[in-house]
Amino acid sequence: MEFKDFKERLFNRAKELNFEKYELYYGKSEALNITSSNGEVERYGLSTSIGVSFRGIYNGKMGCSYTEKLDEESIEILLLKAIECAELVESEDEEFIFGDKAKYVEVNSYDENIISLTPKEQIEKALKLSTEPSKINSEIIKSEYTKFNTAKLERVIVNSEGIDSKEEKTIVQASISPIAKDGENMIVDGASRVSTKLNDVNIEELMKKAINNTLRKKGSTSIKSGKYKVIIDGEVMASLIRTMEDNFLGHIAQENKTLLKDKIGEKVASSKVTLVDDPFLEGGISTCSFDDEGVPTRVKNIIENGVFKGFLHSLKTAKKSKVNPTGNGFKAGFKSTVKASPTNLYIKEGDKSFEELLSSVENGIYIIDLAGLHSGANAVTGDFSLAAEGIKIENGVLTRAIKHITIAGNFFDLLNNIKEVGNDLEESGVTSGYGSPSILIKELSVAGE
C-alpha cells in the first residue's frame, strides 16, 4: 500500500477509535556500505529499511507503536497496540502533538552527485583508500578496514493537527586507518569524513591527513606526571563534547542528572566558549528544517560567551520546564520514542590559528587521541580519567610523540580553564554532527611515568 493511502486509512480508523490527536512518522533509508582491506573488498552491504511509527493521545495518555508493513492488517495492529501502551502509562505529564502553524527554514541536504554514484565507482573509491596510502608514503605498510559508504534518507511527519512535512537527505562517509611500523611495533591512526555533500569528502586530502595522523605517533614514549598546559585537538574535543552532551538535554535536567540544572544564566565556562546547536550547518549530517515532532528547528547558543543559556527540549520537556520548544525532539529511528538530542553541536571558532596557540606554550602537550570515553567519563558528574596520546610541546614547537599517559579532570572545570579557542573548526569534521576548533587549556593533570 502507498504511504498516502495507508495514512488516510490509519487516520480515519484512529478517529473512529477515539484518539484525541495522532501522528504518523515515516522513515526510509537506502544505503550502500563498502569496506576494503589490503586492496580487496571485504564487505559489500546494500540495505533498504522502511518503517512507520504511530503516536496518539488516548484518554490523555500517549501510546506508541510501529511497523515495517504498510498494509490493512498493520493499521489495526498499530492502533490497538498504541491503545494498549497508552493504558499502561502511569505518568501524569501532559502529552503533545504539534499543531502550530510554522514556517520551516529551507535546507539543502540532498546531493544528486551522491545518488548518481554507481556501485562500481563506490568500490573504486574504497579500494583507492585501501591501496594508495602505501604508494604516497613508503612508511605505510597497509591500510585496513577502509570504508566508503553512501545513504539516502527520507522522513515524513504528518498528524491530525495539520502538520505534513517531508525531508530528504543524502550522506557520504569515508574513513581510512593506515598502519606503519615503529621499531618492533605497529602504529595506526586514521581519518574520517562524513557530509551530505560529495565534494566535502576529498579522498586525496583524507589520505594525507590519515597518513600524517599515523606517522606522527612514531617513536612515542611516556612523560613525567604533572600538570601541563594542553592543546586539545578539535576532533578530540568534539568526541569529549559528544560524551558529555546529556548535560545539555531537557529530560536529563528533569531527571536531576546534570550539574547544569538550575544554572541557566550563570557562568559555566570560559568567556571564550560559545557552544552552538546548529540545525542549518552546510553539509551537516544532522542538518534539518524540523525535528521528529514537526517543530521548526533553529540555531541556539547553549553556552554563550561562557554563560549557560538553556537546555535542548522536545515538546514534552519544554512544556514541563515552561519554556518554548527548541526543535530538538528526535527519534533514534522509527522504532524509537522521541527524546531531546542535538543537531550539529560544536564550539564556535575563535580568532587564533593553531600556530598561534602552539607558540604560546613553552612546556605542554598537544592531545591527539583519547581512549575509554564510555568507561572513563561520567556524564552526570563531568569527571573523566582517560588514556591519551599526544605530542610534546617545547617552546612553541611540537617535538616528540607521547603515549601511555592518562588525563584526568572534570568537564566543567575544563570548560572554565579554556584560555583560547582556535579558528580551525572545519578541521574537526564538524559535519559529522559534533565539532570543535583546537582548544588551549590553562592546566590539566597528566599521569605518565
C-alpha positions as CSV (number, residue, x, y, z in Angstrom):
1,M,0.0,0.0,0.0
2,E,1.2,3.5,-0.8
3,F,2.1,5.7,2.2
4,K,-0.6,8.2,1.3
5,D,-3.4,5.6,1.3
6,F,-2.0,4.0,4.4
7,K,-2.0,7.3,6.3
8,E,-5.6,8.2,5.3
9,R,-7.0,4.8,6.3
10,L,-5.0,4.9,9.6
11,F,-6.2,8.4,10.5
12,N,-9.8,7.5,9.7
13,R,-9.6,4.5,11.9
14,A,-7.8,6.4,14.7
15,K,-10.7,8.9,14.7
16,E,-13.2,6.0,15.0
17,L,-11.3,4.6,18.0
18,N,-11.5,8.0,19.7
19,F,-7.8,9.0,19.6
20,E,-7.8,12.7,20.5
21,K,-4.7,13.6,18.5
22,Y,-2.4,11.4,16.5
23,E,0.7,11.4,14.3
24,L,2.4,9.2,11.8
25,Y,6.2,9.1,11.2
26,Y,7.6,7.5,8.1
27,G,11.3,6.7,7.7
28,K,13.1,5.2,4.8
29,S,16.8,4.5,4.3
30,E,18.8,3.1,1.4
31,A,22.5,2.5,2.0
32,L,25.5,1.0,0.3
33,N,28.4,0.3,2.6
34,I,31.8,-0.8,1.1
35,T,34.6,-2.0,3.4
36,S,38.0,-2.8,1.9
37,S,41.3,-4.0,3.3
38,N,44.7,-4.6,1.5
39,G,43.2,-3.8,-1.9
40,E,40.3,-6.2,-1.6
41,V,36.6,-5.6,-0.9
42,E,35.8,-7.2,2.4
43,R,32.2,-6.2,2.7
44,Y,29.6,-5.1,0.2
45,G,26.4,-4.2,2.1
46,L,23.3,-3.0,0.3
47,S,20.3,-2.4,2.6
48,T,16.9,-0.8,2.5
49,S,14.8,-0.1,5.6
50,I,11.2,1.2,5.6
51,G,9.0,1.7,8.6
52,V,6.4,3.8,10.2
53,S,5.6,4.7,13.8
54,F,2.3,5.9,15.2
55,R,1.8,8.2,18.3
56,G,-1.6,9.0,19.6
57,I,-3.2,10.6,22.6
58,Y,-5.8,8.3,24.1
59,N,-7.7,9.3,27.2
60,G,-5.0,11.9,27.9
61,K,-2.1,9.4,27.6
62,M,0.4,8.9,24.8
63,G,0.5,5.5,23.1
64,C,3.2,4.5,20.6
65,S,3.6,1.6,18.1
66,Y,5.5,0.9,14.9
67,T,5.5,-1.5,11.9
68,E,7.6,-2.2,8.9
69,K,4.5,-3.2,6.9
70,L,2.2,-0.8,5.2
71,D,-1.0,-2.9,4.8
72,E,-4.6,-3.1,6.1
73,E,-3.8,-5.6,8.8
74,S,-1.0,-3.4,10.2
75,I,-3.4,-0.4,10.6
76,E,-5.5,-2.2,13.2
77,I,-2.4,-3.7,14.9
78,L,-0.7,-0.2,15.2
79,L,-3.8,1.4,16.7
80,L,-4.6,-1.4,19.2
81,K,-1.0,-1.6,20.3
82,A,-0.9,2.2,20.8
83,I,-4.1,2.0,22.9
84,E,-2.6,-0.8,25.0
85,C,0.6,1.3,25.6
86,A,-1.4,4.4,26.5
87,E,-3.4,2.4,29.1
88,L,-0.2,1.3,30.8
89,V,1.1,4.9,31.2
90,E,1.2,6.0,34.8
91,S,2.9,9.4,34.3
92,E,0.7,12.4,34.8
93,D,2.8,14.5,32.4
94,E,0.9,16.3,29.7
95,E,1.4,14.9,26.2
96,F,1.5,16.9,22.9
97,I,1.1,16.5,19.2
98,F,2.5,19.6,17.5
99,G,-0.1,21.7,15.6
100,D,1.1,25.3,15.4
101,K,1.3,27.0,12.1
102,A,5.1,27.1,11.5
103,K,7.4,28.2,8.8
104,Y,10.4,26.0,8.2
105,V,13.8,27.3,7.1
106,E,14.7,25.6,3.9
107,V,17.9,23.5,4.0
108,N,19.7,21.6,1.2
109,S,20.9,18.3,2.4
110,Y,20.4,16.4,-0.8
111,D,23.2,15.9,-3.3
112,E,22.5,14.3,-6.7
113,N,26.2,13.6,-7.0
114,I,25.9,11.1,-4.2
115,I,22.8,9.4,-5.7
116,S,24.4,9.2,-9.1
117,L,27.5,7.3,-7.8
118,T,27.4,3.7,-9.2
119,P,28.4,0.7,-7.1
120,K,31.5,0.3,-9.3
121,E,32.6,3.9,-8.6
122,Q,32.0,3.5,-4.9
123,I,34.1,0.3,-4.8
124,E,36.8,2.1,-6.7
125,K,36.9,4.8,-4.1
126,A,37.1,2.3,-1.3
127,L,39.9,0.4,-3.0
128,K,41.8,3.6,-3.6
129,L,41.6,4.4,0.1
130,S,43.0,1.0,0.8
131,T,45.9,0.9,-1.7
132,E,47.1,4.4,-2.3
133,P,48.5,5.4,1.1
134,S,51.4,3.0,0.8
135,K,52.2,4.4,-2.6
136,I,52.0,8.0,-1.3
137,N,54.3,7.2,1.7
138,S,56.5,4.1,1.8
139,E,56.4,4.1,5.6
140,I,52.8,3.0,5.4
141,I,52.6,-0.8,5.3
142,K,48.9,-1.2,4.6
143,S,45.5,0.3,5.3
144,E,42.9,-1.9,6.9
145,Y,39.1,-1.5,7.1
146,T,38.8,1.5,4.9
147,K,35.2,2.5,4.2
148,F,33.3,4.4,1.6
149,N,29.6,4.5,2.4
150,T,26.6,6.3,1.0
151,A,23.0,6.6,2.0
152,K,19.7,8.2,1.0
153,L,17.3,9.0,3.9
154,E,13.7,10.1,3.8
155,R,11.3,11.1,6.6
156,V,7.7,12.2,6.6
157,I,5.8,13.6,9.6
158,V,2.0,14.0,9.3
159,N,-0.5,14.5,12.0
160,S,-4.1,15.3,12.8
161,E,-3.2,18.9,13.7
162,G,-2.2,19.9,10.2
163,I,1.5,19.1,10.1
164,D,2.5,17.4,6.8
165,S,6.3,17.7,6.4
166,K,8.8,15.8,4.3
167,E,12.6,15.9,4.1
168,E,15.2,14.0,2.1
169,K,18.9,13.7,2.8
170,T,22.0,12.1,1.3
171,I,25.1,11.1,3.3
172,V,28.6,10.1,2.2
173,Q,31.2,8.8,4.6
174,A,34.8,7.8,4.0
175,S,37.3,6.5,6.6
176,I,40.9,5.1,6.5
177,S,43.3,3.6,9.0
178,P,46.9,3.4,7.7
179,I,49.4,1.2,9.5
180,A,53.1,1.8,9.8
181,K,56.0,0.1,11.5
182,D,57.6,1.7,14.5
183,G,60.6,-0.4,15.5
184,E,59.2,-3.8,16.6
185,N,55.7,-2.4,17.0
186,M,52.9,-1.3,14.7
187,I,51.3,2.1,14.9
188,V,47.9,3.0,13.5
189,D,45.7,6.1,13.4
190,G,43.3,7.3,10.8
191,A,40.9,9.9,9.5
192,S,37.2,10.1,8.6
193,R,34.9,12.5,6.9
194,V,31.1,12.5,6.6
195,S,28.8,15.0,4.9
196,T,25.6,15.4,3.0
197,K,27.8,16.8,0.1
198,L,30.1,14.6,-2.0
199,N,32.6,17.4,-2.6
200,D,33.1,17.8,1.1
201,V,34.7,14.3,1.3
202,N,38.0,14.8,-0.5
203,I,39.7,11.4,-0.7
204,E,43.2,12.8,-1.5
205,E,43.1,15.2,1.5
206,L,41.7,12.4,3.7
207,M,44.6,10.1,2.8
208,K,47.2,12.8,3.5
209,K,45.6,13.5,6.9
210,A,45.3,9.8,7.8
211,I,49.0,9.2,6.9
212,N,50.1,12.2,8.9
213,N,48.0,11.1,11.9
214,T,49.6,7.7,11.9
215,L,53.2,8.7,11.3
216,R,53.2,11.5,14.0
217,K,52.9,8.7,16.6
218,K,56.3,7.2,15.7
219,G,58.9,7.0,18.4
220,S,56.4,7.7,21.2
221,T,57.3,7.4,24.8
222,S,55.7,8.4,28.1
223,I,56.2,11.7,30.0
224,K,56.6,12.6,33.7
225,S,53.4,13.1,35.6
226,G,52.4,16.6,36.4
227,K,50.1,19.5,35.4
228,Y,50.6,20.7,31.9
229,K,49.4,23.4,29.6
230,V,47.4,21.5,27.0
231,I,46.2,22.0,23.4
232,I,43.3,19.6,22.7
233,D,42.8,18.6,19.0
234,G,39.5,19.7,17.6
235,E,38.3,16.2,16.8
236,V,39.3,15.0,20.3
237,M,37.4,17.9,21.9
238,A,34.4,17.1,19.7
239,S,34.4,13.5,21.0
240,L,34.5,14.7,24.6
241,I,31.6,17.1,23.9
242,R,29.6,14.1,22.4
243,T,30.3,12.1,25.5
244,M,29.1,14.8,27.8
245,E,26.1,16.0,25.6
246,D,23.5,14.6,28.0
247,N,24.2,17.6,30.3
248,F,22.5,19.9,27.8
249,L,19.3,17.9,27.4
250,G,16.0,18.9,29.0
251,H,14.8,15.4,30.1
252,I,18.2,14.8,31.7
253,A,17.8,18.0,33.7
254,Q,14.3,17.0,34.8
255,E,15.8,13.7,36.0
256,N,18.3,15.6,38.1
257,K,21.2,14.0,36.2
258,T,23.2,17.1,35.2
259,L,25.1,19.7,37.2
260,L,23.7,22.4,34.9
261,K,20.3,22.1,36.5
262,D,19.2,25.5,37.8
263,K,22.2,27.2,36.3
264,I,20.6,29.0,33.4
265,G,22.0,32.5,33.2
266,E,25.1,31.5,35.2
267,K,28.7,31.4,34.0
268,V,29.7,27.7,33.4
269,A,32.6,28.1,31.1
270,S,35.4,30.5,30.0
271,S,34.1,33.6,28.2
272,K,35.9,32.3,25.2
273,V,33.4,29.4,24.9
274,T,30.2,29.6,22.8
275,L,28.6,26.1,22.3
276,V,26.2,26.1,19.4
277,D,23.4,23.7,18.3
278,D,23.2,24.5,14.6
279,P,20.5,22.6,12.5
280,F,21.4,24.6,9.4
281,L,25.1,23.8,9.2
282,E,26.0,23.3,5.5
283,G,26.8,19.7,4.9
284,G,26.0,18.6,8.5
285,I,24.5,15.1,8.7
286,S,22.1,16.3,11.4
287,T,21.1,19.4,9.4
288,C,17.3,19.6,9.2
289,S,14.3,22.1,8.9
290,F,12.2,20.4,11.6
291,D,12.6,17.8,14.3
292,D,10.8,14.5,14.6
293,E,7.7,16.1,16.1
294,G,7.4,18.6,13.2
295,V,8.7,21.5,15.3
296,P,10.8,24.0,13.3
297,T,14.5,23.9,14.2
298,R,16.6,27.0,14.9
299,V,20.1,27.9,15.8
300,K,20.7,28.0,19.6
301,N,23.6,29.0,21.7
302,I,23.6,26.6,24.6
303,I,26.6,28.3,26.1
304,E,27.2,31.9,25.0
305,N,30.5,33.6,26.0
306,G,30.7,31.2,28.9
307,V,27.1,31.7,30.1
308,F,24.6,28.8,30.1
309,K,21.6,29.8,28.1
310,G,19.4,26.8,28.4
311,F,18.6,23.1,27.6
312,L,17.6,21.4,24.4
313,H,13.9,20.3,24.5
314,S,11.2,18.2,23.0
315,L,7.6,19.4,23.2
316,K,7.0,17.5,26.4
317,T,10.1,18.6,28.3
318,A,9.7,22.2,27.1
319,K,6.1,22.3,28.5
320,K,7.3,20.8,31.7
321,S,10.0,23.4,32.1
322,K,7.7,26.2,31.0
323,V,9.8,27.3,28.0
324,N,9.3,27.3,24.3
325,P,10.2,24.1,22.4
326,T,13.6,24.2,20.8
327,G,13.1,21.9,17.8
328,N,15.2,19.1,19.3
329,G,12.7,16.3,19.7
330,F,14.2,13.4,17.7
331,K,13.9,9.6,17.4
332,A,16.9,7.3,17.1
333,G,14.8,5.5,14.4
334,F,11.2,4.9,13.6
335,K,11.1,2.2,16.3
336,S,12.2,4.7,19.0
337,T,10.3,7.2,21.1
338,V,11.0,11.0,21.0
339,K,13.7,12.4,23.2
340,A,15.7,15.6,23.1
341,S,19.0,15.4,21.3
342,P,21.3,18.0,19.5
343,T,21.6,18.6,15.8
344,N,25.1,19.8,14.8
345,L,26.8,20.6,18.1
346,Y,30.0,22.5,18.1
347,I,32.2,25.1,19.9
348,K,32.2,28.3,17.8
349,E,35.6,29.0,16.5
350,G,37.8,31.9,17.8
351,D,40.4,34.0,16.1
352,K,43.6,32.2,16.9
353,S,45.4,29.9,14.4
354,F,46.8,26.6,15.6
355,E,50.3,28.0,15.2
356,E,49.4,30.9,17.4
357,L,48.1,28.6,20.1
358,L,51.2,26.5,19.8
359,S,53.6,29.4,20.1
360,S,52.1,30.4,23.4
361,V,53.0,27.1,25.1
362,E,56.5,26.7,26.5
363,N,56.1,23.3,28.2
364,G,52.9,21.4,27.3
365,I,51.2,18.6,25.4
366,Y,49.1,18.5,22.2
367,I,46.4,15.8,22.9
368,I,45.7,14.0,19.6
369,D,43.8,10.9,20.8
370,L,41.6,9.7,23.7
371,A,40.5,6.1,24.6
372,G,37.9,4.8,27.0
373,L,35.4,7.6,26.7
374,H,32.5,5.4,27.5
375,S,34.0,3.8,30.6
376,G,36.3,6.6,31.8
377,A,34.0,9.5,31.6
378,N,30.9,10.2,33.8
379,A,28.4,12.5,32.1
380,V,26.5,13.1,35.4
381,T,29.4,14.4,37.4
382,G,31.6,15.5,34.5
383,D,34.6,13.6,35.8
384,F,36.9,11.9,33.4
385,S,40.1,9.8,33.5
386,L,41.1,8.8,30.0
387,A,44.0,7.1,28.3
388,A,45.6,9.6,25.9
389,E,48.2,10.1,23.2
390,G,49.8,13.3,22.2
391,I,52.9,15.3,21.1
392,K,55.2,17.2,23.5
393,I,55.3,21.0,23.0
394,E,58.5,22.7,23.9
395,N,59.0,26.4,23.4
396,G,56.1,26.6,20.9
397,V,57.3,23.6,18.8
398,L,55.9,20.1,18.5
399,T,58.8,17.8,19.4
400,R,58.1,14.2,20.2
401,A,55.2,11.7,20.3
402,I,53.8,10.7,23.7
403,K,51.9,7.6,24.8
404,H,51.0,5.7,28.0
405,I,49.5,8.8,29.6
406,T,46.2,9.5,31.4
407,I,44.5,12.8,31.5
408,A,42.1,13.4,34.4
409,G,39.8,16.2,35.4
410,N,36.2,17.5,35.2
411,F,34.5,18.5,32.0
412,F,33.0,21.7,33.6
413,D,36.4,22.7,35.1
414,L,37.9,22.0,31.7
415,L,35.4,24.5,30.0
416,N,36.3,27.1,32.6
417,N,40.0,26.6,32.1
418,I,39.9,27.3,28.4
419,K,42.3,30.1,27.6
420,E,42.0,30.3,23.8
421,V,39.9,28.9,21.1
422,G,41.3,28.2,17.6
423,N,39.9,29.2,14.2
424,D,40.2,25.7,12.7
425,L,36.7,24.3,13.3
426,E,36.4,22.8,9.9
427,E,39.4,20.6,10.5
428,S,37.5,18.8,13.3
429,G,35.0,17.3,10.8
430,V,32.1,19.3,12.2
431,T,29.7,17.9,9.5
432,S,29.8,14.6,11.5
433,G,27.4,16.3,14.0
434,Y,30.0,17.3,16.5
435,G,32.9,19.7,16.2
436,S,35.4,22.0,17.9
437,P,38.3,24.1,17.0
438,S,41.7,23.4,18.7
439,I,41.4,24.3,22.4
440,L,44.1,25.7,24.6
441,I,43.7,24.7,28.3
442,K,45.5,26.6,31.0
443,E,46.3,23.4,33.0
444,L,45.4,19.7,33.0
445,S,46.5,16.8,35.2
446,V,48.6,14.3,33.3
447,A,49.7,10.9,34.7
448,G,52.7,9.3,33.0
449,E,55.8,7.6,34.1
